[in-house]
Amino acid sequence: MIVIKGDITCINTDIIVNAANKTLMGGGGVDGKIHQKAGNELKEECAKLGGCETGEAKITNAYNLPCKKVIHTVGPVYNDGLYGEAEMLKNSYINSMKLAENYRIENGEENISIAFPSISTGAFAYPKEEASKIAVDTIREISNPNIKVVFICYGSEDYQIYLENILGIKLNC
């Protein structure tokens, strides 16, 4: 498990995860960038999937992106944490990792890599520190040695939060 700062649409992992909305038809933030860079074929494939519920995940081809596949997952909209948001967010990671493992097995790959953005922390307003802890803890619980997990953060604040959660120490910088 590593964390890097950058643009998820430029990373050359086997799979990238899209923090999607329920329609899977593109939106703002990471979702919009992924759809824009992948091209119209991604939108056409997503239209055939019938949307996606919160906490679930679906896989598509990557088209013009440098990865092989895109896993679309819908994280929860954060209200106040009393409506099962943590469990729904955890399910987004679990279901994405299940699809990644299925992809690995179906393609006879010994090892693969997957890049996650910070799911639900943009327009869905999930507190970044809590979302990062859920992401890191869930990936640790899954503990799949055949899947290299990369958390890719757009900004310095997200990068530091993920780094602190992975290392288990607070950085004073």
Secondary structure by P-SEA (a helix, b strand, c coil): ccccccccccccccbbbbbcccccccccaaaaaaaaaacaaaaaaaaaccccccccbbbbbbccccccbbbbbbbbcccccccaaaaaaaaaaaaaaaaaaaaaaaacccbbbbbbcccccccccccaaaaaaaaaaaaaaaccccbbbbbccccaaaaaaaaaaaacccccc
